Amino acid sequence: MELFEAIRKRRSIRQFTSEYVPDDYVNKILESATFAPSAGNLQSCHFIVVRNKKLIENLAVAAWNQECVRNASLLIVVCCDTGQIASYGKRGTELFTLHDTGAAIENMLLASTALGLGSVWVGAFDEVEAAELLGLNWNEFRPVAIIPTGFPAEEPSMPERRSLSETVEYRL
């Protein structure tokens, strides 16, 4: 799939079939994430692939019982390695971590679309609880997003988008 087609086709998919997502697809998604830009090229993102049903259920609870987390056969938890970005001080740990993970997540969402998969960016969850469930030291690896991924069981339409004239200013 061509890049601009993937950008236009990407949707937040919240319902998935039970079909197994092949490991080579997962690797392509993860590799796409590693090519995202990062502050100082420190590559502070850390990814956890979750296929274990009990852990998926527990993460769904930590995500305030969101069904899209619960019904996915694959979750990718995107974390920031705060030690990796610490050289930038408070701005690094509070802002650049979000930039880095956000760029990686968008690459993952587009790669999923290009592979015929669906995914959704979940940011609403208890970070500390998710870290505990994953056996992470929250002060070292901060969970930033959960990306439920799978073969789509829905085809949502594109929500209306604001026009460029509403969202862009030129200072020439």
C-alpha positions as CSV (number, residue, x, y, z in Angstrom):
1,M,0.0,0.0,0.0
2,E,1.3,3.5,-0.9
3,L,2.0,5.8,2.0
4,F,-0.7,8.4,1.3
5,E,-3.3,5.6,0.8
6,A,-2.4,4.2,4.2
7,I,-2.7,7.7,5.8
8,R,-6.2,8.1,4.3
9,K,-7.3,4.5,5.1
10,R,-6.1,4.4,8.7
11,R,-9.0,4.2,11.2
12,S,-9.2,3.5,14.9
13,I,-10.3,-0.1,14.9
14,R,-11.8,-1.3,18.1
15,Q,-13.3,-4.7,17.1
16,F,-11.1,-7.5,16.0
17,T,-11.6,-11.1,14.7
18,S,-9.9,-13.9,16.7
19,E,-7.5,-14.6,13.8
20,Y,-3.9,-14.9,14.9
21,V,-1.6,-12.0,13.8
22,P,1.4,-13.6,12.2
23,D,4.8,-13.0,13.8
24,D,6.2,-11.5,10.6
25,Y,3.4,-8.9,10.6
26,V,4.3,-8.0,14.2
27,N,7.9,-7.7,13.4
28,K,7.1,-5.4,10.4
29,I,5.0,-3.2,12.7
30,L,7.8,-3.1,15.4
31,E,10.5,-2.4,12.8
32,S,8.4,0.5,11.4
33,A,8.2,1.9,15.0
34,T,12.0,1.8,15.3
35,F,12.4,4.0,12.2
36,A,10.5,6.8,13.8
37,P,12.5,10.0,14.7
38,S,13.5,10.4,18.3
39,A,15.0,13.2,20.4
40,G,18.8,13.2,19.9
41,N,18.4,9.8,18.1
42,L,18.4,8.3,21.5
43,Q,15.7,5.8,20.5
44,S,14.1,5.7,23.9
45,C,11.1,3.6,22.9
46,H,10.6,0.1,24.4
47,F,7.9,-2.2,23.1
48,I,6.2,-5.1,24.8
49,V,4.2,-7.6,22.7
50,V,1.4,-9.2,24.7
51,R,-0.5,-12.3,23.4
52,N,-1.2,-13.9,26.8
53,K,-5.0,-13.8,27.2
54,K,-4.9,-13.5,31.0
55,L,-2.5,-10.6,30.8
56,I,-4.6,-9.0,28.0
57,E,-7.6,-9.2,30.3
58,N,-5.7,-7.7,33.2
59,L,-4.5,-4.8,31.0
60,A,-8.0,-4.3,29.8
61,V,-9.0,-3.8,33.5
62,A,-6.1,-1.4,33.9
63,A,-7.5,0.4,30.8
64,W,-10.7,1.0,32.6
65,N,-12.4,-2.0,31.0
66,Q,-12.1,-0.8,27.4
67,E,-13.4,-3.6,25.2
68,C,-11.0,-2.8,22.4
69,V,-8.2,-3.9,24.7
70,R,-10.0,-7.0,25.9
71,N,-11.0,-8.3,22.5
72,A,-7.7,-7.9,20.7
73,S,-5.6,-11.0,20.3
74,L,-2.4,-8.8,20.3
75,L,-1.4,-5.8,22.3
76,I,1.7,-3.8,21.8
77,V,2.5,-1.7,24.9
78,V,4.7,1.3,24.0
79,C,7.0,2.4,26.8
80,C,9.6,5.1,27.2
81,D,13.0,4.2,28.6
82,T,13.3,7.2,30.9
83,G,17.0,6.5,31.6
84,Q,17.7,6.6,27.9
85,I,16.2,10.1,27.6
86,A,17.4,11.5,31.0
87,S,20.2,13.4,29.4
88,Y,17.6,16.0,28.3
89,G,16.5,16.5,31.9
90,K,12.9,17.3,32.9
91,R,12.0,18.4,29.3
92,G,13.3,15.0,28.1
93,T,11.4,12.9,30.6
94,E,8.2,14.9,30.5
95,L,7.9,16.0,26.9
96,F,10.4,14.3,24.5
97,T,9.3,10.9,25.8
98,L,5.8,11.7,24.5
99,H,7.2,13.0,21.2
100,D,9.3,9.8,20.7
101,T,6.6,7.4,21.5
102,G,4.0,9.3,19.5
103,A,6.1,9.2,16.4
104,A,6.7,5.5,16.9
105,I,3.0,4.8,17.5
106,E,1.9,6.6,14.3
107,N,4.4,4.5,12.3
108,M,2.9,1.4,13.9
109,L,-0.7,2.4,13.1
110,L,0.2,3.1,9.5
111,A,2.2,-0.2,9.2
112,S,-0.8,-2.0,10.6
113,T,-3.1,-0.4,8.0
114,A,-0.7,-1.2,5.2
115,L,-0.7,-4.9,6.3
116,G,-4.5,-5.1,6.3
117,L,-4.7,-5.0,10.1
118,G,-6.6,-2.7,12.4
119,S,-5.3,-1.0,15.5
120,V,-6.2,1.8,17.9
121,W,-4.1,4.1,20.1
122,V,-5.2,3.7,23.7
123,G,-3.8,6.2,26.2
124,A,-6.5,6.0,28.8
125,F,-5.2,3.5,31.4
126,D,-3.5,3.3,34.8
127,E,0.2,3.6,34.0
128,V,1.4,2.3,37.3
129,E,-1.0,-0.7,37.3
130,A,0.0,-1.5,33.7
131,A,3.7,-1.3,34.7
132,E,3.1,-3.7,37.6
133,L,1.2,-6.1,35.4
134,L,4.1,-6.1,32.9
135,G,6.8,-6.5,35.6
136,L,8.3,-3.1,34.8
137,N,10.0,-0.6,37.1
138,W,7.7,2.4,36.4
139,N,10.6,4.8,37.1
140,E,12.6,3.1,34.3
141,F,10.1,2.1,31.7
142,R,7.0,4.2,31.6
143,P,4.0,2.7,29.7
144,V,2.7,5.4,27.4
145,A,0.2,3.6,25.2
146,I,-1.4,0.3,24.6
147,I,-2.0,-0.6,20.9
148,P,-4.6,-3.3,20.4
149,T,-4.0,-4.8,17.0
150,G,-5.6,-7.5,14.9
151,F,-7.7,-8.3,11.9
152,P,-10.5,-5.8,11.8
153,A,-14.1,-6.9,12.5
154,E,-15.4,-3.5,11.6
155,E,-15.0,-0.9,8.8
156,P,-15.7,2.5,10.4
157,S,-16.1,5.5,8.1
158,M,-13.8,8.4,8.2
159,P,-14.9,10.9,10.8
160,E,-15.3,14.4,9.4
161,R,-12.0,16.3,9.3
162,R,-11.5,20.0,9.7
163,S,-10.4,21.7,6.5
164,L,-6.9,23.2,6.0
165,S,-8.4,26.7,6.0
166,E,-9.6,26.0,9.6
167,T,-6.4,24.5,10.9
168,V,-3.5,26.2,9.1
169,E,-2.1,29.7,9.3
170,Y,0.6,31.1,7.0
171,R,3.1,33.7,8.2
172,L,4.8,34.8,5.0
